[in-house]
Structure formats: C-alpha cells, structure tokens
Amino acid sequence: MQKGRDSLPTKQQLVVDQLVVHSDFHLPKNHRLIRELTSRRNEISSILDIPTSDESIHVFLFDDEAHFQAFMERAHPEFPGRRAFFVKSDNSLNVYAYWGPRVGDDLRHEVTHGYLHSVVPNLPIWLDEGLAEFFEIKRGKQGLNGPHIYSLSNRLRRSDWQPDLARLETLRDAAELNQMDYAESWLWVHFLLSGGEETQRLLQNQMKQLMRLGVADSMAEAVADLIPDSESKLIAHLKLLEGKSSLPSVSRPIGVNGASRDNY
C-alpha cells in the first residue's frame, strides 16, 4: 500500500548524538548540516552554561513543502502556515521541517528549541524565541541576524519602536509574538551575550534558576539593576550592529522549493 502524502517520513532514520533524523530521502550521516546541528548542542551548552541532555529530539524532514503541509494540516490543523515547527509533549520533542532553500535556518532554529527544552523547563517565550533566533544563524556570524537589525533600525528611525523587555515578559505564547517581538527578543539576547561576563552571567543565572525551580525572577528587573539606562544601551548596541551588518531586509518565505540537498 502506498503511503499517503500526509504521513510522516520514515524510510531513513539517522541517529547522531541527541538527534534522530527521519526522512524519505537519503541524507548522509556526515552531511555538513547534520554536523553543524550536532555541534550546536555543545555550543549552546557552553555559552549558556547549561548541561546537555540525552533525551532524543526527533527531526522529521519532509522531502518537499507539499508533503510537509499535507501532514501538518492533518496532524496539527490549528498551527499557522510556517516552514518548520518544534512540538513538545509530555513524552517527546519533535521537529517538523521540509527540505527547501531555508532548511539550514529552519533546522538550526527549531533544533535549538529542542536542545533548550530537553534541559530547561518553562522557558519564557521571549527568551525561548530570542535564543532560537540567535542560534539559527550560521556559525562564524556571531549571531548577527541581518533582517532583524534592518527591521528594528528602520522602526527606530521612524520613532515607532522602543525596546521594552518588561512587555516581552508578559507574553505567554508564540501566537502572541509578532515579527518585531521576535526581533526585539533576539536583540536582547544578543546584547546580553555580547556585553561581557556580567551580562552573560545574568542570562546564565536565569537559565539555571529555570532549570532548578521551573520559574525565574524577572529578567527585566535584573537587567535594569545591572545596567542603568539599559534601553538606551540596547539601542546603542543595535546601532553598532547596524554598522557591522550588510544584509538587506528579507522576509522569511513560506513555501519556497528548489534547494539542493548539498546547499542550505
């Protein structure tokens, strides 16, 4: 019996460290994207000073957008139209994505969610997404997200955006975040991780508190205590990054095909 186009890919299963990659096409175990995803695990652990986990993260990699969309519409009709998802349940950590032009960004982002949730419960949504936006960037780029820099800088010049970490902390679900919320969450994470030992330790302590208790003190209050006039300093950081970034504003396309499995 022919498998339906709304079924999970199951022909190949590739186990590499914490990742179990399922696909209906051949993907070499030493593919450079797989190597990058597995090395990202230790990078996240080192930067955030959190342990690694041996809990499996199942990555279901569909061969094209149509197959992916057919499955998502059947299994998760409540989800919005996107290229990739991370889904956490009581007994599994799953990533769903398809092989397209942005598969590298998609997998780095969603697998980061998997690595984080395998060790840190109840991540605030702004921090969860801010870290995923930071770690989705290819290695060697220091987490610079050109489209976010462009969007935030343009809105700042038009005087219709100001940073507000306390507001981000009130958001409880990814559905509440708009594109500017993703961008600002990324900027706060980049700011804290780039600001030296004290600001990096602040973020590390937040992660440790979440690991230990499942809840954490307000990051907005902690940042305000450590960094006087933190919003102005965040804006100065954005302007510094704008000078380093030459990437134009690009939207995240949904449903674009044509990527070779040798390119991502």
C-alpha positions in Angstrom: 0.0 0.0 0.0 1.4 3.4 -1.0 2.0 5.7 1.9 -0.2 8.8 1.9 1.3 12.2 1.4 0.1 13.3 4.8 2.2 10.7 6.6 5.5 11.2 8.5 8.7 10.4 6.6 10.1 7.1 7.8 12.2 5.4 5.1 15.5 6.5 6.7 16.4 7.0 10.3 19.7 8.7 11.2 20.8 8.8 14.8 23.5 11.3 15.6 24.0 12.1 19.3 20.7 13.6 20.6 19.1 13.8 17.2 17.1 11.2 15.5 16.5 12.4 11.9 13.7 10.7 9.9 13.4 11.2 6.2 12.2 9.6 3.0 15.4 10.5 1.1 19.0 9.6 1.7 20.8 12.0 4.0 24.5 11.2 4.8 25.3 10.9 8.4 28.3 13.2 7.9 26.3 15.8 5.9 27.6 19.2 7.0 24.2 20.4 8.1 23.9 17.4 10.4 27.4 18.1 11.7 26.5 21.7 12.4 23.3 20.8 14.2 25.1 18.3 16.5 28.0 20.7 17.2 25.4 23.5 18.0 24.4 21.3 21.0 27.8 21.8 22.7 27.9 25.5 21.7 24.6 26.2 23.4 25.7 24.3 26.4 28.9 26.2 26.7 27.5 29.7 26.0 24.5 29.3 28.4 26.4 27.2 30.9 23.8 24.5 30.9 24.2 20.7 30.7 23.4 18.7 27.7 20.7 16.0 27.7 20.5 12.5 26.2 16.7 12.9 25.6 16.1 12.2 21.9 14.9 15.0 19.6 13.1 13.5 16.6 13.6 15.6 13.4 11.0 14.7 10.7 12.5 16.0 7.5 10.0 16.0 4.6 11.2 15.9 1.0 9.2 18.9 -0.1 6.7 21.6 1.0 3.6 19.8 -0.3 4.3 16.7 1.8 5.1 18.8 4.9 1.9 20.9 4.5 -0.3 17.8 4.0 1.0 16.3 7.2 0.7 19.5 9.2 -2.8 20.1 8.0 -3.9 16.6 9.1 -1.9 16.3 12.4 -1.9 20.0 13.5 -4.6 21.9 11.7 -4.5 24.6 14.4 -1.0 25.6 13.6 -0.3 28.7 11.3 1.3 28.3 7.9 5.1 28.1 8.5 8.1 26.3 7.1 9.0 24.4 10.3 7.8 23.7 13.8 9.0 22.4 17.2 6.4 20.5 19.1 6.9 19.5 22.7 4.7 17.0 24.5 4.9 15.2 27.8 6.9 12.3 26.3 8.5 13.7 23.1 10.4 16.5 21.5 9.7 16.7 17.7 10.8 19.0 14.9 9.0 19.1 11.6 10.6 20.7 8.6 11.0 20.2 4.8 14.0 20.4 2.6 13.9 23.9 1.0 16.1 26.9 0.4 16.0 27.9 4.1 16.3 24.4 5.6 19.5 25.3 7.4 17.9 28.3 9.2 14.8 26.3 9.9 16.6 23.4 11.5 19.1 25.4 13.4 16.1 27.4 14.9 13.8 24.5 15.7 16.5 22.1 16.9 17.7 24.9 19.3 14.3 24.8 20.8 14.7 21.0 21.2 18.1 21.3 22.9 16.8 24.0 25.3 13.6 22.3 26.2 15.4 19.0 26.9 17.2 20.6 29.9 15.3 23.8 30.8 11.5 23.6 31.6 9.1 26.5 31.2 11.3 28.9 29.2 9.6 32.3 28.9 8.5 32.6 25.3 10.6 35.8 24.6 13.7 34.0 25.8 12.9 30.8 24.0 12.5 32.6 20.7 15.3 35.1 21.3 17.8 32.2 21.8 16.5 30.3 18.8 16.8 33.4 16.6 20.3 33.8 17.9 21.4 30.2 17.4 19.7 29.8 14.0 22.5 32.0 12.4 25.3 30.1 10.7 28.4 29.6 12.7 31.0 32.3 12.3 28.4 35.1 12.1 28.3 35.9 15.9 24.5 35.6 15.9 24.1 38.6 13.7 20.5 38.5 12.3 20.6 41.0 9.4 16.8 41.2 8.7 16.1 41.8 12.4 18.8 44.6 12.5 17.3 46.2 9.5 13.7 46.0 10.7 14.5 47.3 14.2 16.7 50.1 12.8 14.0 51.2 10.4 11.3 51.3 13.0 13.6 53.1 15.4 14.3 55.8 12.7 10.5 56.2 12.2 10.1 56.5 16.0 7.5 53.7 16.1 9.5 51.3 18.2 11.2 51.4 21.6 12.6 48.4 23.5 10.5 47.1 26.4 11.7 43.9 28.0 9.1 44.1 30.7 6.4 43.9 28.0 8.0 41.0 26.3 8.0 39.2 29.6 4.2 39.4 29.7 3.8 37.4 26.5 2.9 33.7 27.2 2.6 32.0 23.8 4.3 32.2 20.5 1.0 33.1 18.9 1.2 36.4 20.7 4.6 37.4 19.2 4.7 39.5 16.0 7.8 39.8 13.9 9.0 42.8 15.9 8.7 40.8 19.1 10.9 38.1 17.6 13.4 40.8 16.5 13.5 42.5 19.9 13.8 39.2 21.7 16.8 38.4 19.5 18.3 41.8 20.2 18.1 41.4 24.0 19.7 38.0 23.8 22.5 39.3 21.5 23.0 42.3 23.8 23.3 40.1 26.9 25.6 37.5 25.3 27.8 40.2 23.8 28.1 42.5 26.7 30.8 40.8 28.7 31.0 38.4 31.6 28.4 40.1 33.8 25.6 40.3 31.3 26.3 36.8 30.0 26.3 35.5 33.6 22.9 37.2 34.1 21.4 35.2 31.3 23.2 32.0 32.5 21.7 32.5 36.0 18.2 32.9 34.5 18.7 29.5 32.8 19.9 27.9 36.0 17.0 29.2 38.0 14.6 27.9 35.4 16.3 24.5 35.5 16.2 24.3 39.3 12.8 25.8 40.0 10.8 25.9 36.7 10.3 29.6 37.3 12.7 32.6 37.4 12.8 36.1 38.6 12.1 38.9 36.2 14.9 39.4 33.7 13.7 42.9 33.0 14.2 43.8 36.7 17.6 42.1 36.8 18.8 43.9 33.6 17.6 47.2 35.0 19.5 46.6 38.3 22.7 45.6 36.5 22.6 48.0 33.6 21.4 51.6 34.3 19.5 53.0 31.3 19.5 49.6 29.6 17.1 50.5 26.9 19.4 53.3 25.6 22.3 51.0 25.8 20.4 48.3 23.8 19.7 50.9 21.1 23.4 51.8 21.0 24.1 48.1 20.6 21.7 48.0 17.7 23.4 50.9 16.0 26.7 49.2 16.4 25.4 46.0 14.9 23.8 48.0 12.0 27.3 49.2 11.1 28.6 45.6 11.1 25.7 44.1 9.1 25.4 44.4 5.3 22.4 42.1 5.0 19.2 43.6 3.4 15.8 43.2 4.8 14.3 39.9 3.7 11.1 38.3 4.7 11.0 34.6 5.7 9.4 33.0 2.7 6.9 30.3 3.4 6.7 27.5 0.8 9.7 28.0 -1.5 11.1 24.9 -3.2 14.2 24.2 -5.1 17.1 23.7 -2.6 19.7 21.1 -3.4 20.4 18.7 -0.5 24.0 19.9 -0.9 23.1 23.5 -0.2 21.4 25.1 2.8 
